[in-house]
């Protein structure tokens, strides 16, 4: 019986060994596509180069090698909508064997030119031509094409086309803004525009589409020297800087108007009279925004301009503190028995009187329910910030100030000791459950 079990054990070992040998012979080892390629766990360009060189020496099998003249990415600069362009990339085989080529994925129309075969002998070259058409409604352009090869070093090459799409005029910056200015302070801002047409121009008159703003405005348009052009605008035939100054007098709130620059071709002898300019500009304003619009023989470049005139005294807005109907409203909402009864905000003092003004807390309503305290003033550039702490006092019963009428809301008055800076009321909306 003992010999029987020994025989079974030996048979199992022999069977397992035979099975392993058969499996290893069939599946256990195969040369990779590159041969027995040992790189210590890393495949790098140097590893591939070393192996290919060694393989060419030992087997005598030569492979093609890609060389492309210039960069793989071509920046054409600027083009206008509807323009067509093309770029030729030269491909050369600098290897010792045939180089196979094939066009892969592409986002533009690409063709292999002049060569009727998809392989290059050593020393032979061909061209890859990328062609494209610029569409309107885009500010930047980008296309790419992929070239597939049998060069192990560069099996896939991506050729790229990039550039800018520009209408006849380009604004810098894209959006002109006067920023945020305190009531009573002058407004000043500037911007540039570049001429990409085929003809140089002369500016004739500059104005806003708002007569109210024109009464306060002064304009200065000066040509730029090529050395002063903003980066990327070297192909423009002209550049102009526009400086706009507005005297104090703008109403508080946001404003958005069209700045209109009238112009004629530089080689024209047309003299537009002031009366004609007034009529044309008014017509253009009534017709709405235009880009290089033509109005009774006078052309206009229309530039949207925005800004905001704020009170000398105001609040820093947040999700709970907003400007509604000319007053700042802090909405506490409904406050439960375990909710916090305090809030923090910032009062902002802007304008030329900011350093000559001191703020204090005035009347609060309801008395005994609303308390407020201003912290130490801190200068921040063109403004002074006052930390404001608001505390609500709960009672035994519900205290509600969520009514539809603002006279029913709570409030805090921020007082000023400077007659040139008007005081400000902050409205409070809340409902405090009894505690």
C-alpha positions in Angstrom: 0.0 0.0 0.0 2.9 2.3 0.8 4.5 1.7 -2.6 1.2 2.5 -4.3 1.1 6.1 -2.8 4.7 6.6 -3.7 3.9 5.7 -7.3 0.9 8.1 -7.3 3.1 10.9 -6.1 5.8 10.3 -8.6 3.2 10.2 -11.4 1.7 13.5 -10.3 5.2 15.2 -10.3 6.0 13.8 -13.7 2.7 14.9 -15.1 3.0 18.4 -13.8 6.6 18.7 -15.1 5.5 17.5 -18.6 2.6 19.9 -18.6 4.8 22.9 -17.6 7.3 22.0 -20.3 4.6 21.8 -23.0 3.0 25.1 -21.9 6.4 26.8 -21.8 7.3 25.6 -25.2 4.0 26.9 -26.7 3.5 30.1 -24.7 6.3 30.7 -22.3 8.7 32.8 -24.5 8.4 34.8 -27.7 10.7 37.5 -29.1 9.0 40.9 -29.0 8.5 43.0 -32.1 12.0 44.4 -31.4 13.6 41.1 -30.4 14.8 40.2 -27.0 14.6 43.9 -25.8 15.8 44.4 -22.2 15.5 47.9 -20.9 15.3 47.4 -17.2 11.6 48.3 -17.1 11.9 51.6 -19.0 11.4 52.4 -22.7 13.1 55.6 -23.6 14.2 57.3 -26.9 17.8 56.3 -26.0 16.8 52.7 -25.5 15.0 52.5 -28.8 17.9 54.3 -30.6 20.4 51.9 -29.1 18.4 48.8 -30.0 17.7 49.9 -33.6 21.4 50.6 -34.2 22.3 47.2 -32.7 19.6 45.5 -34.7 20.8 47.1 -38.0 24.4 45.9 -37.3 23.5 42.4 -36.3 20.7 41.7 -38.9 21.6 44.1 -41.7 18.0 45.2 -41.8 17.8 48.9 -42.3 14.8 51.2 -41.3 13.7 54.6 -42.5 14.1 57.7 -40.4 11.8 60.8 -40.5 13.2 64.3 -40.7 11.0 67.3 -41.1 12.2 70.7 -42.1 11.2 73.4 -39.5 8.8 73.1 -36.6 5.9 70.8 -36.3 3.6 73.8 -35.4 3.1 76.7 -37.7 1.7 80.0 -36.6 0.3 81.9 -39.6 -0.3 85.1 -37.5 -3.7 86.7 -38.4 -6.3 86.0 -41.1 -9.8 87.3 -41.7 -13.0 85.2 -41.9 -13.3 83.5 -45.3 -9.5 83.6 -46.0 -7.9 80.4 -47.2 -4.3 79.4 -46.4 -1.9 76.5 -46.8 1.4 75.3 -45.4 3.8 72.8 -46.9 5.8 70.6 -44.6 8.8 68.8 -46.2 9.4 65.2 -45.1 12.8 63.5 -45.8 14.0 59.9 -45.2 17.4 60.1 -43.6 17.5 56.4 -42.6 19.1 53.4 -44.4 15.8 51.7 -45.3 12.4 52.5 -46.8 10.2 55.0 -44.9 6.5 54.4 -45.1 4.0 57.3 -44.7 0.3 57.5 -44.2 -2.0 60.4 -43.3 -3.9 59.6 -40.0 -6.6 61.6 -38.2 -7.0 65.2 -39.4 -9.1 68.2 -38.5 -8.3 70.0 -41.8 -8.0 69.1 -45.5 -4.6 67.5 -45.9 -2.9 65.9 -49.0 0.3 64.2 -49.8 1.8 66.1 -52.8 3.9 65.2 -55.7 4.7 61.6 -54.5 2.5 58.8 -55.9 3.8 56.2 -53.5 3.5 55.9 -49.8 7.1 55.0 -49.2 10.3 57.0 -49.5 13.7 55.5 -50.3 16.7 56.6 -48.3 17.5 60.2 -49.2 14.1 60.8 -50.9 11.7 63.5 -49.7 8.1 64.6 -50.3 5.7 67.2 -49.1 2.7 67.2 -46.8 0.4 70.1 -47.6 -2.2 71.3 -45.0 -4.9 73.7 -46.3 -7.6 75.4 -44.4 -10.4 78.0 -44.6 -11.0 80.4 -41.7 -14.6 80.6 -40.4 -16.3 83.6 -39.0 -17.3 83.8 -35.4 -13.9 82.7 -34.1 -11.1 84.6 -32.4 -8.5 81.9 -32.6 -7.8 79.2 -35.2 -6.3 75.8 -34.7 -6.1 72.7 -37.0 -4.0 69.6 -36.9 -3.1 66.5 -39.0 -1.4 63.3 -38.1 1.3 61.6 -40.1 1.9 57.9 -39.4 5.3 56.3 -40.2 7.2 53.1 -39.8 10.0 55.0 -38.0 10.1 53.4 -34.5 11.4 56.7 -33.2 8.4 58.7 -34.6 5.5 56.4 -35.4 3.0 59.3 -35.2 3.7 63.0 -36.0 1.2 65.7 -35.3 1.4 68.8 -37.5 -0.4 71.9 -36.2 -1.7 75.1 -37.6 -2.5 78.0 -35.2 -3.3 81.7 -35.5 -5.8 84.5 -34.9 -9.0 85.3 -36.7 -9.4 89.0 -37.0 -12.1 91.1 -38.5 -11.1 94.4 -40.1 -10.3 95.9 -36.7 -9.0 94.3 -33.5 -9.6 95.8 -30.1 -7.1 95.6 -27.2 -8.3 94.8 -24.7 -11.3 92.8 -26.1 -13.7 94.5 -23.7 -13.2 98.2 -22.7 -14.1 99.0 -19.2 -14.0 102.2 -17.1 -14.0 100.0 -14.0 -15.7 101.1 -10.7 -15.6 104.8 -9.9 -17.0 106.7 -7.0 -19.7 109.4 -7.5 -18.0 112.8 -7.9 -14.7 111.4 -9.1 -13.6 111.8 -12.8 -13.5 108.7 -15.0 -10.5 107.9 -17.2 -9.8 104.8 -19.3 -8.0 103.9 -22.5 -7.7 101.2 -25.1 -6.2 100.5 -28.5 -7.5 99.3 -31.9 -5.6 97.9 -34.9 -6.3 98.2 -38.5 -6.1 95.0 -40.5 -7.8 96.3 -43.7 -5.9 96.9 -46.9 -6.2 100.7 -46.6 -4.9 103.1 -44.0 -7.5 105.3 -42.3 -7.8 108.8 -40.7 -10.0 109.2 -37.6 -12.5 112.0 -37.9 -14.5 112.2 -34.7 -15.0 110.2 -31.5 -18.1 110.2 -29.4 -20.5 108.1 -27.3 -23.9 107.0 -28.4 -25.2 108.9 -25.3 -25.4 112.7 -25.5 -25.3 112.9 -21.7 -21.9 111.2 -21.7 -20.7 113.3 -24.6 -21.3 116.5 -22.6 -18.9 115.2 -19.9 -16.3 113.5 -22.2 -13.0 114.5 -23.7 -11.4 112.2 -26.3 -7.8 111.8 -27.6 -6.9 109.5 -30.4 -3.2 109.1 -31.3 -1.6 106.8 -33.9 0.8 104.2 -32.5 4.3 103.6 -33.7 4.9 99.9 -34.8 7.3 99.6 -31.8 4.3 100.4 -29.5 2.0 97.7 -30.9 0.7 95.1 -28.5 2.2 91.7 -28.9 0.7 89.7 -31.8 -0.3 92.7 -33.8 2.8 93.1 -35.9 0.9 92.5 -39.1 -1.5 95.4 -38.5 -1.0 98.3 -41.0 -2.0 100.8 -38.3 -2.6 101.1 -34.5 -4.4 103.8 -32.5 -4.6 104.6 -28.8 -7.8 106.1 -27.5 -7.9 107.9 -24.2 -11.3 108.9 -22.8 -11.8 111.3 -19.8 -15.2 111.9 -18.2 -15.8 114.8 -15.8 -17.8 114.1 -12.6 -21.5 114.0 -13.2 -22.4 110.4 -14.1 -25.3 109.0 -12.2 -24.8 106.2 -9.8 -25.2 102.7 -11.2 -23.9 100.5 -14.1 -23.5 102.0 -17.6 -23.0 100.4 -20.9 -22.5 102.6 -24.0 -21.0 102.5 -27.5 -17.8 104.5 -28.1 -17.9 105.4 -31.8 -14.8 106.2 -33.7 -15.5 107.8 -37.1 -13.0 107.4 -39.9 -12.3 107.7 -43.6 -9.7 106.1 -45.9 -6.4 107.9 -45.7 -6.3 108.6 -49.4 -9.7 110.2 -49.4 -10.0 113.9 -49.7 -13.5 113.9 -48.2 -13.9 116.5 -45.5 -16.7 115.7 -43.2 -18.2 118.8 -41.6 -19.1 119.0 -37.9 -22.8 119.1 -38.8 -22.5 116.0 -41.0 -20.5 114.2 -38.3 -23.2 115.0 -35.7 -26.0 113.7 -37.9 -24.1 110.5 -38.8 -23.1 109.7 -35.2 -26.7 110.2 -34.0 -28.0 107.9 -36.8 -25.4 105.3 -35.9 -26.4 105.4 -32.3 -30.0 104.9 -33.2 -29.2 102.0 -35.4 -27.5 100.2 -32.6 -23.9 98.8 -32.4 -22.0 98.6 -35.6 -18.6 97.2 -36.5 -17.1 99.4 -39.1 -20.6 100.5 -40.1 -21.2 102.9 -43.0 -23.5 105.8 -42.3 -24.1 108.4 -45.0 -20.6 108.0 -46.2 -19.0 108.2 -42.8 -17.7 104.9 -41.4 -17.7 104.1 -37.7 -15.9 101.6 -35.5 -18.2 100.8 -32.6 -16.5 99.9 -29.3 -18.7 98.7 -26.4 -17.7 100.3 -23.1 -19.0 99.5 -19.6 -18.4 100.7 -16.1 -20.0 101.3 -12.8 -20.4 104.5 -10.8 -20.8 103.8 -7.1 -21.7 105.9 -4.1 -18.9 107.4 -2.1 -20.2 105.3 0.7 -21.3 101.7 0.0 -21.1 98.1 1.1 -19.1 95.1 -0.1 -21.8 92.9 -1.6 -22.2 89.1 -0.9 -24.7 86.4 -1.2 -26.7 87.8 1.7 -25.9 91.5 1.2 -27.2 93.0 -2.1 -28.1 96.3 -3.6 -31.9 96.5 -4.1 -33.6 99.7 -5.3 -30.7 101.9 -4.3 -30.4 100.5 -0.8 -28.2 97.7 0.6 -30.3 94.9 2.1 -28.8 92.2 4.4 -31.1 89.2 4.4 -30.7 87.0 7.6 -33.8 85.0 6.7 -35.5 83.0 9.4 -33.3 82.4 12.5 -33.9 79.3 14.6 -33.3 78.9 18.3 -29.8 77.4 17.8 -28.7 79.7 14.8 -26.1 82.4 15.1 -27.4 85.9 15.6 -24.4 87.8 14.3 -23.2 88.8 10.9 -20.1 90.6 9.5 -19.8 92.9 6.5 -17.6 95.7 5.2 -18.5 99.4 4.7 -16.5 101.0 1.8 -15.6 104.6 1.7 -14.3 105.7 -1.8 -13.5 109.0 -3.5 -11.2 111.9 -2.7 -12.9 112.6 0.6 -12.1 109.1 2.0 -9.2 110.3 4.1 -11.1 113.3 5.5 -14.2 111.4 6.7 -14.9 109.4 9.8 -17.9 107.0 10.0 -19.9 106.0 13.0 -23.0 104.0 13.8 -26.2 106.0 14.0 -29.8 105.0 14.7 -30.7 101.3 14.6 -34.2 99.7 14.4 -35.9 98.0 16.1 -34.2 99.6 19.2 -33.0 96.9 21.5 -33.1 94.2 18.8 -30.5 95.4 16.3 -27.0 96.3 17.5 -24.1 97.3 15.3 -20.4 98.2 15.7 -17.8 99.6 13.3 -14.2 98.3 13.5 -11.0 100.2 12.9 -10.7 101.8 9.4 -8.2 100.2 7.1 -6.9 101.8 3.8 -7.0 99.6 0.7 -5.6 101.5 -2.3 -8.4 103.8 -3.5 -10.8 102.9 -0.7 -11.1 102.7 3.1 -12.7 99.6 4.6 -14.7 99.6 7.9 -15.5 96.2 9.3 -19.2 96.1 10.4 -20.5 93.7 13.0 -24.3 93.3 13.2 -25.9 91.5 16.2 -29.6 90.6 16.6 -31.1 90.2 20.1 -33.7 87.5 20.5 -36.7 87.7 22.8 -39.3 85.4 24.3 -41.5 85.7 21.2 -41.1 85.7 17.5 -39.6 89.0 16.2 -40.3 89.3 12.4 -39.0 91.9 10.1 -39.7 90.1 6.8 -42.7 92.3 5.8 -43.3 93.5 2.2 -42.9 97.2 3.3 -39.4 98.3 3.9 -40.5 100.5 6.8 -41.2 97.2 8.6 -37.6 96.0 8.1 -34.8 96.5 10.6 -32.2 99.1 9.7 -28.8 100.5 10.5 -27.7 104.1 9.7 -24.0 104.7 8.9 -23.3 108.3 9.7 -20.5 110.6 8.3 -18.9 113.6 9.9 -18.1 115.0 6.4 -21.0 117.1 4.8 -19.6 116.0 1.3 -20.3 112.3 2.2 -23.9 111.4 2.6 -25.0 109.0 5.3 -26.2 105.5 4.3 -28.9 103.1 5.5 -28.5 99.3 5.6 -31.8 97.4 5.6 -32.1 94.2 7.6 -34.6 91.4 6.9 -35.0 88.8 9.6 -37.3 86.7 11.7 -36.0 85.5 15.1 -37.9 82.7 16.8 -38.4 83.1 20.6 -35.8 81.6 22.9 
